[in-house]
Amino acid sequence: MYKFQGKIKVINDTQVISEKFKKREFVVTDTSSMYPQDVMFQSVQDKCDMLNEYAVEDQVEVSFNLRGREWTSPDGVVKYFNTLDAWRIEKMGQGGGIPAAGPSDMSLDAQPSTETKANAEEKDDLPF
């Protein structure tokens, strides 16, 4: 399993390859370096629909598997192909933020309660 972060650049329509196989390709741009990279992923089968929740320009983290295969052309030439199969996409910045409901114990402005101060003084047996 691998993860990749970036901004969605392209979301293609679902392609029905056969009655038993469908895929949907999308491109995510890695803008973390001086030379941005456009990386194409594909989602297959029931994972095609997960892209319906996203739009171009969304910042995402893509979880994917790297797949490789060999193919022999009708002329007998052997070629190798790689595919990045996405199985989960998450918007960046969701969760983990500071709550909007006001100060909390995690907030820099929060003051410890009197009870917390009293418990800290009782447990503090350091000589200084």
JOJO-V620772 format. One record per residue. N is the residue number from 0. RES is the residue in one small letter. SS is DSSP state (~ for helix, > for strand, _ for the rest). PSI is psi in degrees with one decimal (NA if undefined). OMEGA is omega in whole degrees, -180 to 180 (999 if undefined). Layout:
<<N & RES & SS & PSI & OMEGA> <N & RES & SS & PSI & OMEGA>>
//
This chain:
<<0 & m & _ & 138.6 & 179> <1 & y & > & 161.6 & 176> <2 & k & > & 147.6 & -178> <3 & f & > & 134.6 & -180> <4 & q & > & 142.7 & 177> <5 & g & > & -164.6 & -177> <6 & k & > & 133.0 & 179> <7 & i & > & 128.9 & -180> <8 & k & > & -39.3 & -176> <9 & v & > & 138.3 & 170> <10 & i & > & 113.6 & 180> <11 & n & _ & 162.9 & 175> <12 & d & _ & 159.6 & 177> <13 & t & _ & 134.2 & 177> <14 & q & > & 126.0 & 176> <15 & v & > & 108.1 & -177> <16 & i & > & -42.1 & 175> <17 & s & > & 177.9 & -180> <18 & e & _ & -13.9 & 180> <19 & k & _ & -0.9 & -176> <20 & f & > & 131.3 & 173> <21 & k & > & 153.5 & 180> <22 & k & > & 160.2 & 178> <23 & r & > & 124.9 & -178> <24 & e & > & 148.3 & 176> <25 & f & > & 156.0 & -177> <26 & v & > & 134.4 & 177> <27 & v & > & 132.3 & -180> <28 & t & > & 124.7 & 175> <29 & d & > & 111.6 & -178> <30 & t & _ & 15.4 & -176> <31 & s & _ & -13.4 & -180> <32 & s & _ & 175.8 & -180> <33 & m & _ & -25.0 & -180> <34 & y & _ & 91.9 & -178> <35 & p & _ & 143.0 & -180> <36 & q & > & 130.8 & 174> <37 & d & > & 118.5 & -176> <38 & v & > & 127.8 & -180> <39 & m & > & 132.4 & 176> <40 & f & > & 163.8 & 171> <41 & q & > & 147.8 & 172> <42 & s & > & 142.1 & -178> <43 & v & > & 155.9 & 177> <44 & q & ~ & -125.2 & -175> <45 & d & ~ & -13.8 & 179> <46 & k & ~ & -10.3 & 178> <47 & c & ~ & -36.7 & -176> <48 & d & ~ & -19.9 & -179> <49 & m & ~ & -21.0 & 180> <50 & l & ~ & -13.1 & 180> <51 & n & ~ & -24.7 & -177> <52 & e & ~ & -3.0 & -173> <53 & y & _ & 160.3 & -180> <54 & a & _ & 162.6 & 175> <55 & v & _ & 140.6 & -179> <56 & e & _ & -9.0 & 177> <57 & d & _ & 137.4 & 174> <58 & q & > & 124.1 & -174> <59 & v & > & 163.3 & 168> <60 & e & > & 124.3 & -177> <61 & v & > & 126.7 & 172> <62 & s & > & 130.9 & -174> <63 & f & > & 164.4 & 174> <64 & n & > & 143.3 & 177> <65 & l & > & 124.5 & -180> <66 & r & > & 143.2 & 177> <67 & g & > & 149.2 & 179> <68 & r & > & 157.8 & 178> <69 & e & > & 142.9 & 178> <70 & w & > & 134.5 & 177> <71 & t & > & 123.7 & -179> <72 & s & _ & 165.8 & 177> <73 & p & _ & -22.8 & 178> <74 & d & _ & -2.0 & 180> <75 & g & _ & 6.6 & 179> <76 & v & _ & 127.9 & -180> <77 & v & > & 129.6 & 178> <78 & k & > & 157.3 & 180> <79 & y & > & 140.9 & -179> <80 & f & > & 146.5 & 175> <81 & n & > & 146.9 & 178> <82 & t & > & 139.6 & 174> <83 & l & > & 103.3 & -177> <84 & d & > & 105.5 & 180> <85 & a & > & 135.5 & 178> <86 & w & > & -7.0 & 174> <87 & r & > & 142.2 & 175> <88 & i & > & 133.9 & 178> <89 & e & > & 139.0 & 176> <90 & k & > & 139.5 & 178> <91 & m & _ & 145.4 & 176> <92 & g & _ & 2.4 & 178> <93 & q & _ & 132.5 & 178> <94 & g & _ & 166.8 & 176> <95 & g & _ & 0.2 & -178> <96 & g & _ & 177.9 & 177> <97 & i & _ & 130.5 & -179> <98 & p & _ & 146.6 & -179> <99 & a & _ & 1.9 & -174> <100 & a & _ & 10.5 & 178> <101 & g & _ & -173.6 & -176> <102 & p & _ & 147.5 & 176> <103 & s & _ & -177.8 & 179> <104 & d & _ & -21.4 & 179> <105 & m & _ & -14.1 & -176> <106 & s & _ & 146.8 & 179> <107 & l & _ & -25.7 & -177> <108 & d & _ & -2.1 & -176> <109 & a & _ & 138.9 & 177> <110 & q & _ & 134.4 & 178> <111 & p & _ & 145.6 & -180> <112 & s & _ & 163.0 & 179> <113 & t & ~ & -37.7 & 180> <114 & e & ~ & -41.4 & 179> <115 & t & ~ & -41.4 & 178> <116 & k & ~ & -43.5 & -179> <117 & a & ~ & -43.4 & 179> <118 & n & ~ & -37.8 & 180> <119 & a & ~ & -39.4 & -179> <120 & e & ~ & -35.5 & 180> <121 & e & ~ & -38.0 & -177> <122 & k & ~ & -13.2 & -177> <123 & d & _ & 106.2 & 178> <124 & d & _ & 20.3 & 177> <125 & l & _ & 143.9 & -176> <126 & p & _ & -4.6 & -180> <127 & f & _ & NA & 999>>
//
